[in-house]
Amino acid sequence: MTDTIKTRADGSIDTAHYMAIGRRARAQAAAEMFGRTNAPRRSGPKITLLLPCCLLGVMQILALPGLV
């Protein structure tokens, strides 16, 4: 292998660069496995936005005193 290793200005290996390459390759492989190489991204609320609402609903159902 004749490629040079990508390094940061301080001389250390740029691990973020190689992690990004790995993530792209993993995402591409997963997309090919499920036949979604050109699938449009879905728009909608993020899971992180729904989590507090779900927790509040669970607390209300359980009627835990002091949590609602």
C-alpha positions in Angstrom: 0.0 0.0 0.0 1.5 3.3 -1.1 -1.1 5.7 0.4 0.1 8.1 3.0 -1.6 8.3 6.3 -3.7 11.4 6.9 -2.4 13.3 9.9 -3.3 16.4 11.9 -1.2 19.5 12.2 0.4 18.1 15.4 1.5 15.0 13.6 -1.0 12.6 15.1 -3.2 10.4 13.0 -6.5 12.1 11.9 -8.8 9.4 13.4 -11.9 11.5 12.7 -11.1 11.3 8.9 -10.9 7.5 9.0 -14.0 7.2 11.2 -16.0 9.2 8.7 -14.8 7.0 5.9 -15.8 3.9 7.9 -19.2 5.4 8.7 -19.9 6.2 5.0 -18.9 2.7 4.0 -21.1 1.1 6.7 -24.0 3.3 5.7 -23.6 2.4 2.0 -23.4 -1.3 2.8 -26.5 -1.2 4.9 -28.4 0.7 2.2 -27.4 -1.8 -0.4 -28.4 -4.7 1.9 -31.9 -3.2 2.2 -32.1 -2.0 -1.4 -32.3 1.7 -0.6 -29.3 3.2 -2.3 -31.2 6.2 -3.6 -34.1 6.3 -1.1 -35.1 9.9 -0.1 -34.7 10.9 3.5 -37.9 10.9 5.4 -38.9 14.2 6.9 -40.5 14.3 10.3 -39.9 14.8 14.0 -36.7 13.4 15.4 -36.9 10.7 18.0 -35.1 12.9 20.5 -37.9 15.4 20.3 -40.5 12.7 20.9 -38.8 11.1 23.9 -39.7 13.7 26.5 -43.3 13.7 25.3 -43.5 9.9 25.6 -42.0 10.0 29.1 -44.5 12.6 30.2 -47.3 10.4 28.9 -46.0 7.4 30.7 -45.8 9.4 33.9 -49.3 10.6 33.5 -50.6 7.1 32.9 -48.8 5.7 36.0 -49.9 8.8 38.0 -46.6 8.9 39.9 -46.9 11.6 42.6 -44.4 14.4 42.3 -43.2 13.5 38.7 -46.0 15.2 36.8 
